Amino acid sequence: MLYVGVDFHKKYSHITEMDERGTISRQFRLSNERESLIQYVDYLPSHSGVAVEATYNWYYFYKLLEGHDIDVSLAHPAKTKAIASARIMNDKISSTILADLLRTNYLPTAYIPPREVRDTREVLRSRAFLVAMRTRLKNRVHAILSKNGLESPYTDIFGKKSLKWLKGLELRPCYRQPLDSYIRLADSFGKETELITQTIQSLAIESPQARLLDTHPGISYYSALLIATEIGTIDRFPTHGQLCSYAGLVPSVHSSGGKTRLGSITKQGSKWLRWILIECSSHAARGSARYKSLYARVAYRHGKAVARVAVARSMLRVMYYMLKYNRPFQEHPVLGGLQLAPWGHNL
């Protein structure tokens, strides 16, 4: 069997081929042009093992390998570095390490979602990008108003009444021109967001997991679909604690000299899952007695930011059992300070 380590970059890849005994048969640099990659993929023998690190552009190389009789492993960057750190590191050494870890079955792998899940993720993240860009435009408009000693009397700076007010302002040309430009851009971003939102609504209706999560307080069709796609198959998480760890919502642990101290959350794993849960935590606290009580208790002792994280973590625990047992959200009262998750699981 052939074991292949691929150190994939933007314009080229460094490849190491190794046999079952660990003997290197070839090491070379390969152009990332489509024709070169396709030619190399066609050359690989059946049942070859390929290890590629989860860099930002791993999707492209993985798509070329799909459909071939090749075992592809996506290396977890942080864990791979922890196992095989070296004082001197270059492309040649990196590809060799990947091939050797794959051969010895010590390669820490990352989850590879199915193609339909990856496609849905792209749509969701495209909408998040459009919304973020429109928010940046709002901030620029507020900055222009602030420089002119003005404050909008409207909550939504790009609402109909606010736009009419903005267009009627008498400003110097150095402010008037960029303000008009921001208004036009915001309108364009708004229209594109509406189009992609329609697609997301259709995808959410077709997803049983998203429809189930939509019954949870504070969760809309968008957040439900995003959470469902980021989690993937719930069976890959044996416990709710591992799911919370995957979202980076668990506290870091520092232990030394027999003393253990809990720090801030790890922020490792899916940043999108962590982001959407924290964004929805305030809405959940307003829509559910269980989360309202938790938020108030933690905010009193540690502040609002920590309280939102605590609610987000509790939400994810509940969602774990919702997906695992395929049941909608059930509100339970707070009994003696103990919150009960659905179906008798203590939180």
C-alpha positions as CSV (number, residue, x, y, z in Angstrom):
1,M,0.0,0.0,0.0
2,L,1.2,3.5,-0.8
3,Y,1.0,6.2,1.8
4,V,1.1,9.8,0.6
5,G,1.7,13.0,2.6
6,V,0.6,16.2,0.9
7,D,1.7,19.6,2.1
8,F,-0.8,21.6,0.1
9,H,-0.2,25.3,-0.6
10,K,-1.8,27.9,-2.8
11,K,0.3,27.4,-6.0
12,Y,2.1,24.1,-5.3
13,S,2.2,21.0,-3.2
14,H,5.1,19.0,-1.7
15,I,4.4,15.3,-1.9
16,T,6.1,12.4,-0.1
17,E,5.3,8.8,-1.0
18,M,6.1,6.0,1.5
19,D,5.6,2.3,1.5
20,E,4.3,0.1,4.4
21,R,7.8,-0.2,5.9
22,G,8.3,3.5,6.0
23,T,10.7,3.7,3.1
24,I,10.4,6.9,1.1
25,S,10.0,6.1,-2.6
26,R,9.5,9.6,-3.9
27,Q,9.5,13.2,-2.8
28,F,8.7,16.0,-5.2
29,R,7.0,19.3,-5.8
30,L,3.8,19.4,-7.8
31,S,2.1,22.4,-9.4
32,N,-1.4,23.0,-8.2
33,E,-2.7,23.6,-11.7
34,R,-5.8,21.5,-12.2
35,E,-4.3,19.4,-15.0
36,S,-1.2,18.5,-12.9
37,L,-3.3,17.5,-9.9
38,I,-5.7,15.4,-12.0
39,Q,-2.8,13.6,-13.7
40,Y,-1.3,12.8,-10.3
41,V,-4.6,11.6,-8.8
42,D,-5.1,9.3,-11.8
43,Y,-1.6,7.9,-11.3
44,L,-2.3,6.9,-7.6
45,P,-2.9,3.1,-7.2
46,S,-6.2,1.9,-5.8
47,H,-6.5,1.9,-2.0
48,S,-3.7,4.3,-1.6
49,G,-3.8,6.4,1.6
50,V,-3.5,10.2,1.3
51,A,-3.1,12.6,4.2
52,V,-3.6,16.3,3.6
53,E,-3.6,19.0,6.3
54,A,-6.8,21.0,6.9
55,T,-5.6,24.2,5.4
56,Y,-8.0,26.9,4.0
57,N,-8.0,25.4,0.5
58,W,-8.2,21.7,1.2
59,Y,-11.7,21.5,-0.3
60,Y,-10.2,21.8,-3.8
61,F,-7.8,18.9,-3.5
62,Y,-10.3,16.7,-1.7
63,K,-12.9,17.3,-4.5
64,L,-10.4,15.9,-7.0
65,L,-9.8,12.8,-4.9
66,E,-13.6,12.1,-4.5
67,G,-14.9,9.4,-6.7
68,H,-11.5,7.6,-6.8
69,D,-10.7,4.4,-4.8
70,I,-8.4,6.3,-2.4
71,D,-8.6,6.6,1.4
72,V,-8.3,10.4,2.2
73,S,-7.5,11.6,5.7
74,L,-7.8,15.2,6.7
75,A,-5.1,16.0,9.3
76,H,-6.0,18.1,12.3
77,P,-3.4,21.0,12.1
78,A,-3.1,21.7,15.9
79,K,-3.0,18.1,17.0
80,T,-0.6,17.1,14.3
81,K,1.8,19.9,15.3
82,A,1.5,18.7,19.0
83,I,2.4,15.1,18.0
84,A,5.1,15.8,15.5
85,S,6.7,19.2,16.4
86,A,10.3,19.8,15.1
87,R,12.8,22.5,15.6
88,I,13.3,22.7,11.8
89,M,10.2,22.5,9.6
90,N,9.8,22.8,5.9
91,D,7.5,21.5,3.1
92,K,9.6,18.3,2.7
93,I,9.5,17.5,6.4
94,S,5.8,18.3,6.8
95,S,4.8,16.0,4.0
96,T,7.0,13.3,5.4
97,I,5.5,13.6,8.8
98,L,2.0,13.4,7.3
99,A,2.8,10.2,5.4
100,D,4.5,8.6,8.4
101,L,1.7,9.4,10.8
102,L,-0.8,8.0,8.3
103,R,1.2,4.8,7.9
104,T,1.5,4.2,11.6
105,N,-2.1,5.1,12.2
106,Y,-1.2,8.0,14.5
107,L,-2.5,10.7,12.3
108,P,-5.0,13.0,14.2
109,T,-7.8,13.5,11.8
110,A,-10.5,16.1,11.3
111,Y,-14.1,15.5,10.3
112,I,-14.8,15.6,6.6
113,P,-18.5,16.4,6.0
114,P,-20.4,15.0,3.0
115,R,-20.5,17.1,-0.1
116,E,-24.1,18.2,0.4
117,V,-23.2,19.4,3.9
118,R,-20.1,21.3,2.6
119,D,-22.3,22.9,-0.1
120,T,-24.8,24.1,2.5
121,R,-22.1,25.5,4.7
122,E,-20.8,27.6,1.7
123,V,-24.3,29.1,1.2
124,L,-24.7,29.8,5.0
125,R,-21.2,31.4,5.2
126,S,-21.9,33.5,2.1
127,R,-24.9,35.0,3.8
128,A,-22.9,35.7,7.0
129,F,-20.3,37.5,4.8
130,L,-23.0,39.7,3.2
131,V,-24.5,40.6,6.6
132,A,-21.0,41.4,8.0
133,M,-20.3,43.7,5.0
134,R,-23.6,45.5,5.5
135,T,-22.8,45.9,9.2
136,R,-19.4,47.4,8.3
137,L,-21.2,49.9,6.0
138,K,-23.5,50.8,8.9
139,N,-20.5,51.6,11.0
140,R,-19.0,53.8,8.3
141,V,-22.2,55.8,8.1
142,H,-22.3,56.2,11.8
143,A,-18.7,57.4,11.7
144,I,-19.5,60.1,9.1
145,L,-22.5,61.3,11.2
146,S,-20.2,61.4,14.3
147,K,-17.6,63.5,12.4
148,N,-20.4,66.0,11.6
149,G,-21.9,66.1,15.1
150,L,-25.0,64.2,14.0
151,E,-26.9,61.2,15.4
152,S,-29.5,59.2,13.6
153,P,-33.0,59.4,15.2
154,Y,-33.7,55.9,13.8
155,T,-32.7,52.5,15.1
156,D,-32.1,51.0,11.6
157,I,-29.7,53.3,9.8
158,F,-30.6,51.7,6.5
159,G,-34.4,51.7,7.1
160,K,-36.7,53.6,4.8
161,K,-37.2,56.6,7.0
162,S,-33.5,56.7,7.9
163,L,-32.5,56.6,4.3
164,K,-34.8,59.5,3.5
165,W,-33.2,61.4,6.4
166,L,-29.7,60.6,5.3
167,K,-30.3,61.7,1.7
168,G,-31.6,65.0,2.9
169,L,-28.5,65.9,5.0
170,E,-26.4,68.9,3.9
171,L,-22.8,67.7,4.1
172,R,-19.5,68.8,2.6
173,P,-18.6,66.9,-0.6
174,C,-15.9,64.9,1.2
175,Y,-18.7,63.3,3.3
176,R,-21.6,63.4,0.9
177,Q,-20.0,61.3,-1.8
178,P,-18.9,58.4,0.4
179,L,-22.2,58.5,2.3
180,D,-24.1,58.1,-1.0
181,S,-21.7,55.3,-2.0
182,Y,-22.3,53.5,1.3
183,I,-26.1,53.8,0.8
184,R,-25.9,52.3,-2.7
185,L,-23.6,49.4,-1.6
186,A,-25.9,48.7,1.4
187,D,-28.9,48.4,-0.9
188,S,-27.0,46.0,-3.2
189,F,-25.9,43.9,-0.2
190,G,-29.4,43.9,1.1
191,K,-30.9,42.6,-2.2
192,E,-28.2,39.9,-2.4
193,T,-28.9,38.8,1.2
194,E,-32.6,38.5,0.4
195,L,-31.9,36.2,-2.5
196,I,-29.6,33.9,-0.6
197,T,-32.0,33.9,2.4
198,Q,-34.6,32.4,0.2
199,T,-32.3,29.6,-0.7
200,I,-31.5,29.0,2.9
201,Q,-35.1,28.9,3.9
202,S,-35.7,26.1,1.3
203,L,-32.7,24.2,2.6
204,A,-33.9,24.5,6.2
205,I,-37.3,23.1,5.3
206,E,-35.7,20.1,3.6
207,S,-33.4,19.4,6.6
208,P,-35.0,17.3,9.4
209,Q,-32.3,18.3,11.9
210,A,-32.9,22.0,11.1
211,R,-36.6,21.7,11.6
212,L,-36.0,20.0,14.9
213,L,-33.6,22.6,16.2
214,D,-36.0,25.3,15.0
215,T,-38.3,24.3,18.0
216,H,-35.6,25.6,20.4
217,P,-36.1,29.1,21.9
218,G,-34.0,31.8,20.2
219,I,-33.3,29.7,17.1
220,S,-34.4,30.7,13.6
221,Y,-34.3,28.7,10.4
222,Y,-30.9,30.2,9.6
223,S,-29.3,29.4,12.9
224,A,-30.9,26.0,13.0
225,L,-29.5,25.1,9.6
226,L,-26.1,26.5,10.5
227,I,-25.9,24.5,13.8
228,A,-27.1,21.3,12.0
229,T,-24.5,21.5,9.3
230,E,-21.6,22.4,11.7
231,I,-22.5,19.5,13.9
232,G,-23.0,17.0,11.1
233,T,-23.9,13.6,12.3
234,I,-24.6,13.7,16.1
235,D,-23.5,10.1,16.5
236,R,-19.8,11.2,16.1
237,F,-20.1,12.8,19.5
238,P,-20.4,10.1,22.3
239,T,-21.3,12.7,24.9
240,H,-22.6,16.3,25.1
241,G,-19.3,17.3,26.6
242,Q,-17.4,16.4,23.5
243,L,-19.9,18.4,21.4
244,C,-19.3,21.4,23.6
245,S,-15.6,20.9,23.3
246,Y,-15.9,20.7,19.5
247,A,-17.6,24.2,19.7
248,G,-14.8,25.5,21.9
249,L,-17.3,26.4,24.6
250,V,-15.6,24.5,27.5
251,P,-13.2,26.2,29.9
252,S,-9.5,25.7,29.5
253,V,-7.8,23.8,32.4
254,H,-4.5,24.7,34.0
255,S,-3.2,22.1,36.5
256,S,0.1,22.3,38.3
257,G,1.3,21.2,41.8
258,G,-2.0,19.5,42.6
259,K,-4.0,22.7,41.9
260,T,-6.4,23.0,39.1
261,R,-7.6,26.3,37.7
262,L,-10.3,26.8,35.1
263,G,-9.6,29.6,32.6
264,S,-11.5,31.1,29.7
265,I,-13.1,29.0,27.0
266,T,-10.8,27.2,24.6
267,K,-12.2,28.7,21.4
268,Q,-11.1,25.6,19.5
269,G,-13.1,23.6,17.0
270,S,-15.9,25.1,15.0
271,K,-15.8,28.9,15.2
272,W,-19.1,29.1,13.3
273,L,-20.9,26.9,15.8
274,R,-19.6,28.8,18.7
275,W,-20.4,32.2,17.1
276,I,-24.0,31.4,16.2
277,L,-24.8,29.9,19.7
278,I,-23.4,32.9,21.5
279,E,-25.3,35.2,19.1
280,C,-28.6,33.3,19.8
281,S,-28.0,33.0,23.6
282,S,-29.6,36.4,24.4
283,H,-32.7,35.5,22.4
284,A,-32.9,32.1,24.2
285,A,-32.6,33.8,27.6
286,R,-35.6,36.0,26.7
287,G,-37.7,33.1,25.4
288,S,-37.1,30.4,28.0
289,A,-37.3,30.4,31.8
290,R,-34.5,27.9,32.1
291,Y,-32.0,30.1,30.2
292,K,-33.3,33.3,31.8
293,S,-32.5,31.9,35.2
294,L,-29.1,30.7,34.2
295,Y,-28.2,34.0,32.5
296,A,-29.3,36.0,35.5
297,R,-27.4,33.9,38.0
298,V,-24.1,33.9,36.0
299,A,-24.4,37.5,35.0
300,Y,-24.7,38.6,38.6
301,R,-21.5,36.8,39.5
302,H,-19.3,37.0,36.4
303,G,-20.8,39.6,34.0
304,K,-23.0,39.5,30.9
305,A,-20.3,38.2,28.5
306,V,-19.7,35.1,30.6
307,A,-23.4,34.6,31.1
308,R,-23.9,34.5,27.3
309,V,-21.3,31.8,27.0
310,A,-22.9,29.8,29.8
311,V,-26.3,29.9,28.1
312,A,-24.7,29.0,24.8
313,R,-23.1,25.9,26.3
314,S,-26.3,24.9,28.0
315,M,-28.2,25.4,24.7
316,L,-25.8,23.1,23.0
317,R,-26.1,20.4,25.7
318,V,-29.9,20.5,25.2
319,M,-29.5,20.4,21.4
320,Y,-27.3,17.3,21.7
321,Y,-30.2,15.3,23.3
322,M,-32.7,16.8,20.9
323,L,-30.7,15.5,17.9
324,K,-29.7,12.2,19.6
325,Y,-33.3,11.2,20.5
326,N,-35.0,13.1,17.7
327,R,-37.3,15.1,19.9
328,P,-38.3,18.8,19.9
329,F,-37.4,21.2,22.7
330,Q,-39.3,20.8,26.0
331,E,-39.4,23.5,28.6
332,H,-38.7,22.3,32.1
333,P,-38.9,24.3,35.3
334,V,-36.0,25.2,37.5
335,L,-36.2,23.1,40.6
336,G,-34.1,24.1,43.6
337,G,-31.5,25.7,41.4
338,L,-31.1,22.5,39.4
339,Q,-31.8,22.8,35.7
340,L,-33.1,19.7,34.0
341,A,-32.3,19.0,30.4
342,P,-35.0,17.3,28.3
343,W,-35.7,13.7,29.2
344,G,-34.1,13.8,32.7
345,H,-30.5,14.6,31.9
346,N,-28.9,17.0,34.4
347,L,-27.1,20.0,33.2
